[in-house]
């Protein structure tokens, strides 16, 4: 069947409630979206009584999970659903839905409570309900959600592209618009290439931009401008021979793709004894031909947490391509990439070209992983 209005699915829980004890699965981002078996629905069109994922084939699906007694759902999850639903109302390629996925408070978080919650937030979209003590929510099981509020975004080919507790409205708009464009009729999107190492980070949320220290002299002055664009991140330091080649290569990619919206961020992590003040860090980046934003990872806090402590890593000079939702889409595991025909640098040149392909796929074509 075909629906010509926005569907919103919301799952409500206890104010940022967590179901970690019930669901400890890894992220489903990058996998095919599983079917659900939600049986109770409100606000379906044309007298319909059931809604399945297959009914939404070819659409971008924004699915928000909530529970009616969940404060976090009321303060952020459902208001965001409302904004997304209003923005895409009337679109025939976006479906927004809200489903109450109950994992606690079964006598309170009833189907009737889900219906009332939908009315409270004036959600003119399908609102579902599922989950009993003896029959866990199919969405929680299949999508490995860990509580409420929880947001899931599925692309037009049925692949999960976002799955996490929170998403800001502007992040949601940027990702949905990109997904609408990437598989629009007449377009042939590229595939994001598979990295030679570090693929376990793909699909993970990159550390918050605010978790780094931003020198006042950095080009954009802070993390705010990095909230939505596709961003190429490179860890570097001033005594790294590999960075002497790779930091100018980051600038070359910024020059090539900047007009299409690529942002770059060079994150400094000091290795040598002694200290450098913020102005010296900026000067070192500029001396290497890099003109973009610079941040500092004091004591390697985020480098260790997100990269070095998560597997066998060959280098600290790692690069990540991060999409508008803050999700890692490609990894260069280090230590060096640049466009060259020098003897002994074949891998560097191959890595540079593969990174170009990844940027083009995510930024220009908006493609799914290969």
Secondary structure, DSSP 8 states (H G I E B T S, - for coil): ----S--EE--B-SSSEE-TTT------TTSB-------EEES-GGG-----GGGGTTSEEEEEEEBTT-HHIIIIIHHHHHHHHHHTTT-SSEEEEEEEE-SS-TTTS-HHHHHHHHHHTT--S-EEEE-BTTB--HHHHHHT--EESEEEEE-TTSBEEEEES---HHHHHHHHHHHHHHT-TT-----B---SS-GGGTTSB---GGGSB--TTSTTSSSGGGSSS-EEEEEE-TT-HHHHHHHHHHHHHHHHHGGGT-EEEEEE---SSS---HHHHHHHHHHTT--SEEEE-GGGHHHHHHTGGGS--S-S--EEEE-TTSBEEEEE-SS-------TT-HHHHHHHHHHHHHHIIIIII---B-
